Amino acid sequence: MNSMNSKDVHVALKRGDGKEYLMDKFGFQNEEELYDAIRKISPAGAEEMIRRISKKKSRKVREKTISEKEIICQEKQDENGQEGDKLMEHLKKQEEDKSMKDLKKQEEELRRKVCSLEGEHKEKVSERREILEELRKAQEALKKLLEKLTEQKQNVVDIYSRYNECAEEMKILNQECNEYEGRLQSVREEILKLQRIAILVYQNGNIESEDGSSLPNFSEKEANLRFAELINLPEAGELTINELKAIAVLQEIVKAYKSSDYTTVEVIFENNKMEEIWNIINWKLIDCTSSFAKEYARGYYPRAYFLMKKIENFRSSYKTAPKTNIPILSL
């Protein structure tokens, strides 16, 4: 392979020879080898030479049978073309100067762009610092919120546990209450059975308890006083003296039972007329009690006192519960 110099390239350009000519003459295998060789021999103007030589249309390569004389002649002609080479160098220098000016301009534009980008970058750095601070505060707030949430969650669990315990205790207490209420009701029923007494009043005036137990002692004097009151009742005209005495005694017997904690005294009559008089006595007691309440509320104390005394006379009677379902009152 023959050594190629910058002069060979300039001569080829001046003659109009293309890259094929140089590749054949100097034995380059491809264009890249040719271009690399041009860059080595003329680094400053290599790109311009490559551009120009690439545009040239190749002429036919001279035959290798050219005579030595013709070659020498050609070389002389090349020497005469040195002045053209100088002109080419001048043009190349101008192009290099122009390229330098463009590069300087491009450098200035790039410098300004870099400065602008660096300014924007600094702004973004400052903005990122502020965002990081906001993020830190938000993370701290979230951490506190999560801690509080965890605390409240545990609090809810504790309260719910206490609620369940309380509900279970209420359930147990309710069961116990129901059990004791049942037992209380049974005891009350037993008490009522023990406090209840039934008195049988026969047509002939005899009186006895239903269960056959002895009748309580009573004041015969009080019985006589009650008989005196009964005999003056208009309704008593249909009864005999013995029947009226039996009712008077019955009032004292009921009074005696009341004083011995019997709360329910049931009177069963064989004689309907005696039962009617007994009911009338009880209803008169109810009327007296109502009148007493009214007179006392009005402020008529003397009248109220008189009624109270009258009520005392029926004290034992109006608390009874006869078979005819007469109401029982309590003073």
C-alpha positions as CSV (number, residue, x, y, z in Angstrom):
1,M,0.0,0.0,0.0
2,N,1.5,3.4,-1.1
3,S,1.6,6.2,1.6
4,M,-0.9,8.9,1.0
5,N,-0.4,12.6,2.0
6,S,-2.5,15.7,2.0
7,K,-1.0,16.8,-1.3
8,D,-2.3,13.6,-3.0
9,V,-5.8,14.4,-1.7
10,H,-5.7,18.0,-2.9
11,V,-4.5,17.0,-6.3
12,A,-7.3,14.4,-6.6
13,L,-9.8,17.1,-5.6
14,K,-8.4,19.5,-8.2
15,R,-8.6,17.0,-10.9
16,G,-12.0,15.9,-10.0
17,D,-11.1,12.4,-9.0
18,G,-13.4,10.8,-6.5
19,K,-12.9,8.5,-3.5
20,E,-12.7,5.4,-5.8
21,Y,-9.5,6.8,-7.4
22,L,-7.8,7.3,-4.1
23,M,-8.9,3.8,-2.8
24,D,-7.6,2.1,-5.9
25,K,-4.3,4.1,-6.1
26,F,-3.4,3.7,-2.4
27,G,-4.9,0.3,-1.9
28,F,-7.7,1.1,0.7
29,Q,-10.2,-1.8,1.1
30,N,-13.2,0.5,1.9
31,E,-14.3,4.1,2.4
32,E,-13.7,4.0,6.2
33,E,-10.0,3.2,5.8
34,L,-9.7,6.1,3.3
35,Y,-11.5,8.5,5.6
36,D,-9.4,7.5,8.6
37,A,-6.2,8.1,6.6
38,I,-7.4,11.6,5.6
39,R,-8.2,12.4,9.3
40,K,-4.7,11.4,10.3
41,I,-2.8,13.4,7.6
42,S,-5.0,16.5,7.9
43,P,-6.9,16.6,11.2
44,A,-8.0,20.3,10.8
45,G,-9.6,20.1,7.4
46,A,-10.3,16.4,7.2
47,E,-14.1,16.7,7.4
48,E,-14.2,19.2,4.6
49,M,-11.9,17.1,2.4
50,I,-14.1,14.0,3.0
51,R,-17.3,16.0,2.2
52,R,-15.8,17.3,-1.1
53,I,-14.3,14.0,-2.1
54,S,-17.5,12.2,-1.4
55,K,-19.3,14.5,-3.9
56,K,-16.9,14.0,-6.7
57,K,-17.9,11.5,-9.4
58,S,-15.1,9.0,-10.0
59,R,-13.3,8.9,-13.2
60,K,-12.0,5.7,-14.7
61,V,-8.8,4.5,-13.0
62,R,-5.8,4.9,-15.3
63,E,-4.4,1.7,-16.7
64,K,-1.4,0.3,-14.9
65,T,0.4,0.2,-18.3
66,I,1.0,3.9,-18.2
67,S,4.5,4.6,-19.2
68,E,7.0,6.0,-16.7
69,K,7.3,9.1,-18.7
70,E,3.7,9.9,-18.4
71,I,3.9,9.4,-14.7
72,I,6.8,11.8,-14.4
73,C,4.9,14.3,-16.5
74,Q,1.9,14.0,-14.3
75,E,4.0,14.6,-11.2
76,K,5.4,17.8,-12.8
77,Q,2.0,19.0,-13.4
78,D,1.2,18.3,-9.8
79,E,4.1,20.4,-8.7
80,N,2.7,23.2,-10.9
81,G,-0.5,22.9,-8.9
82,Q,1.1,23.9,-5.6
83,E,-0.2,27.4,-6.1
84,G,-3.7,25.8,-6.2
85,D,-2.9,24.0,-3.0
86,K,-2.1,27.3,-1.3
87,L,-5.4,28.6,-2.5
88,M,-7.1,25.5,-1.1
89,E,-5.3,26.0,2.2
90,H,-6.5,29.6,2.3
91,L,-10.1,28.5,1.7
92,K,-9.7,25.8,4.3
93,K,-8.5,28.3,6.8
94,Q,-11.5,30.5,6.1
95,E,-13.8,27.6,6.5
96,E,-12.0,26.7,9.8
97,D,-12.4,30.3,11.0
98,K,-16.1,30.2,10.0
99,S,-16.5,26.9,11.8
100,M,-14.7,28.4,14.9
101,K,-17.1,31.3,14.9
102,D,-20.1,29.0,14.7
103,L,-18.7,26.9,17.5
104,K,-18.2,30.0,19.7
105,K,-21.7,31.0,19.0
106,Q,-23.0,27.6,19.7
107,E,-20.8,27.5,22.9
108,E,-22.4,30.7,24.1
109,E,-25.9,29.5,23.5
110,L,-25.1,26.2,25.3
111,R,-23.5,28.1,28.2
112,R,-26.6,30.2,28.6
113,K,-28.8,27.1,28.4
114,V,-26.6,25.4,31.0
115,C,-26.8,28.5,33.3
116,S,-30.6,28.6,32.9
117,L,-30.9,24.9,33.6
118,E,-28.6,25.2,36.6
119,G,-30.8,28.1,37.9
120,E,-33.9,25.9,37.5
121,H,-32.1,23.1,39.2
122,K,-31.3,25.2,42.2
123,E,-35.0,26.3,42.4
124,K,-36.0,22.6,42.3
125,V,-33.5,21.8,45.0
126,S,-35.0,24.5,47.2
127,E,-38.5,23.3,46.4
128,R,-37.5,19.7,47.1
129,R,-36.1,20.8,50.5
130,E,-39.4,22.4,51.3
131,I,-41.3,19.4,50.2
132,L,-39.1,17.1,52.3
133,E,-39.8,19.3,55.3
134,E,-43.6,19.1,54.6
135,L,-43.2,15.3,54.2
136,R,-41.4,15.1,57.5
137,K,-44.1,17.0,59.3
138,A,-46.8,14.9,57.6
139,Q,-45.0,11.7,58.6
140,E,-44.7,12.9,62.2
141,A,-48.4,13.9,62.3
142,L,-49.3,10.5,60.8
143,K,-47.1,8.7,63.4
144,K,-48.9,10.6,66.2
145,L,-52.3,9.8,64.6
146,L,-51.4,6.1,64.3
147,E,-50.2,6.1,67.9
148,K,-53.5,7.7,69.0
149,L,-55.5,5.4,66.8
150,T,-53.7,2.4,68.3
151,E,-54.4,3.8,71.8
152,Q,-58.1,4.4,71.0
153,K,-58.3,0.9,69.4
154,Q,-57.0,-0.6,72.6
155,N,-59.4,1.6,74.6
156,V,-62.3,0.4,72.5
157,V,-61.2,-3.2,73.0
158,D,-61.1,-2.6,76.8
159,I,-64.4,-0.9,76.8
160,Y,-66.0,-3.6,74.7
161,S,-64.5,-6.2,77.1
162,R,-66.0,-4.4,80.1
163,Y,-69.3,-4.1,78.3
164,N,-69.4,-7.8,77.7
165,E,-68.5,-8.5,81.3
166,C,-71.2,-6.1,82.4
167,A,-73.7,-7.7,80.1
168,E,-72.8,-11.2,81.3
169,E,-73.1,-10.0,85.0
170,M,-76.5,-8.4,84.1
171,K,-77.6,-11.7,82.6
172,I,-76.6,-13.6,85.7
173,L,-78.2,-11.0,88.0
174,N,-81.4,-11.1,85.8
175,Q,-81.5,-14.9,86.1
176,E,-81.0,-14.6,89.8
177,C,-83.6,-11.9,90.1
178,N,-86.1,-14.0,88.1
179,E,-85.4,-16.9,90.4
180,Y,-85.8,-14.9,93.6
181,E,-88.9,-13.3,92.2
182,G,-90.4,-16.7,91.6
183,R,-89.4,-17.7,95.1
184,L,-90.8,-14.5,96.5
185,Q,-94.1,-15.0,94.7
186,S,-94.3,-18.5,96.1
187,V,-93.5,-17.2,99.6
188,R,-96.1,-14.5,99.3
189,E,-98.7,-17.1,98.2
190,E,-97.8,-19.2,101.2
191,I,-98.1,-16.1,103.4
192,L,-101.5,-15.3,101.9
193,K,-102.6,-18.8,102.5
194,L,-101.5,-18.5,106.1
195,Q,-103.1,-15.1,106.5
196,R,-106.4,-16.0,104.8
197,I,-109.2,-17.3,107.0
198,A,-112.7,-18.2,105.9
199,I,-115.6,-17.8,108.3
200,L,-118.9,-19.7,107.9
201,V,-122.1,-18.0,109.1
202,Y,-125.1,-20.3,109.3
203,Q,-128.8,-19.6,109.1
204,N,-129.3,-20.2,112.9
205,G,-126.6,-17.6,113.7
206,N,-123.8,-20.0,114.5
207,I,-120.3,-18.9,113.4
208,E,-117.3,-21.1,112.8
209,S,-114.0,-21.2,110.9
210,E,-113.8,-23.2,107.7
211,D,-110.7,-25.0,108.8
212,G,-112.2,-25.9,112.1
213,S,-109.8,-23.8,114.2
214,S,-111.0,-21.9,117.2
215,L,-112.5,-18.5,116.7
216,P,-110.6,-15.6,118.4
217,N,-111.8,-14.0,121.6
218,F,-113.8,-10.8,121.1
219,S,-115.4,-8.2,123.3
220,E,-119.1,-9.0,124.0
221,K,-119.6,-5.3,125.1
222,E,-118.5,-4.1,121.7
223,A,-120.7,-6.7,120.0
224,N,-123.7,-5.4,121.9
225,L,-122.9,-1.8,120.9
226,R,-122.7,-2.9,117.2
227,F,-126.0,-4.8,117.6
228,A,-127.6,-1.5,118.9
229,E,-126.4,0.3,115.8
230,L,-127.5,-2.5,113.4
231,I,-131.0,-2.7,114.8
232,N,-131.6,0.9,113.9
233,L,-130.7,0.3,110.2
234,P,-133.8,0.4,107.9
235,E,-132.6,-2.7,106.0
236,A,-132.4,-4.7,109.2
237,G,-136.2,-5.1,109.5
238,E,-136.2,-8.4,107.5
239,L,-133.7,-10.1,109.9
240,T,-134.4,-11.7,113.3
241,I,-132.7,-10.7,116.5
242,N,-130.4,-13.7,116.4
243,E,-129.3,-12.9,112.9
244,L,-128.6,-9.3,113.8
245,K,-126.6,-10.5,116.9
246,A,-124.7,-12.9,114.7
247,I,-123.7,-10.1,112.3
248,A,-122.6,-7.9,115.3
249,V,-120.5,-10.8,116.7
250,L,-119.1,-11.4,113.2
251,Q,-117.8,-7.8,113.1
252,E,-116.0,-8.3,116.3
253,I,-114.6,-11.7,115.2
254,V,-113.3,-10.1,111.9
255,K,-111.8,-7.3,114.0
256,A,-110.0,-9.8,116.2
257,Y,-108.6,-11.7,113.2
258,K,-107.3,-8.4,111.8
259,S,-105.4,-7.7,115.0
260,S,-103.7,-11.1,114.7
261,D,-102.1,-10.4,111.2
262,Y,-104.8,-12.0,109.1
263,T,-104.9,-9.8,106.0
264,T,-107.8,-11.6,104.2
265,V,-111.0,-12.6,106.0
266,E,-113.6,-14.3,103.8
267,V,-117.2,-14.5,105.1
268,I,-119.5,-17.1,103.6
269,F,-123.2,-16.8,104.5
270,E,-125.8,-19.4,104.4
271,N,-128.6,-16.8,104.6
272,N,-128.8,-14.4,101.7
273,K,-130.5,-11.7,103.8
274,M,-127.7,-11.7,106.3
275,E,-125.2,-11.4,103.4
276,E,-127.1,-8.4,102.0
277,I,-127.0,-6.6,105.4
278,W,-123.3,-7.4,105.7
279,N,-122.7,-5.9,102.3
280,I,-124.7,-2.8,103.2
281,I,-122.6,-2.3,106.3
282,N,-119.4,-2.4,104.2
283,W,-120.8,0.0,101.5
284,K,-121.7,2.5,104.3
285,L,-118.2,2.3,105.5
286,I,-116.9,3.0,102.0
287,D,-119.3,6.1,101.8
288,C,-118.1,7.3,105.1
289,T,-114.4,7.0,104.1
290,S,-115.1,9.0,100.9
291,S,-117.0,11.7,102.7
292,F,-114.2,12.0,105.3
293,A,-111.7,12.6,102.5
294,K,-113.8,15.2,100.9
295,E,-114.6,17.1,104.1
296,Y,-111.0,17.0,105.3
297,A,-109.8,18.4,101.9
298,R,-112.3,21.2,102.2
299,G,-111.1,22.1,105.6
300,Y,-114.3,21.1,107.5
301,Y,-112.4,19.5,110.3
302,P,-115.3,19.1,112.8
303,R,-117.3,17.2,110.2
304,A,-114.3,15.2,109.2
305,Y,-113.7,14.3,112.9
306,F,-117.3,13.1,113.2
307,L,-116.9,10.9,110.1
308,M,-113.6,9.5,111.4
309,K,-115.3,8.4,114.6
310,K,-118.0,6.8,112.5
311,I,-115.4,5.0,110.5
312,E,-113.7,3.6,113.6
313,N,-117.0,1.9,114.4
314,F,-116.7,-0.1,111.2
315,R,-113.0,-0.5,111.3
316,S,-113.0,-4.3,111.5
317,S,-115.8,-4.7,108.9
318,Y,-114.7,-2.8,105.9
319,K,-111.3,-4.6,105.7
320,T,-113.1,-7.9,105.1
321,A,-113.3,-9.6,101.7
322,P,-116.7,-11.4,101.6
323,K,-117.6,-14.0,99.0
324,T,-119.7,-11.4,97.2
325,N,-116.5,-9.6,96.2
326,I,-117.1,-6.4,98.2
327,P,-113.9,-4.1,97.9
328,I,-111.4,-4.0,100.7
329,L,-110.2,-0.6,101.9
330,S,-107.3,0.3,104.2
331,L,-107.0,3.3,106.4
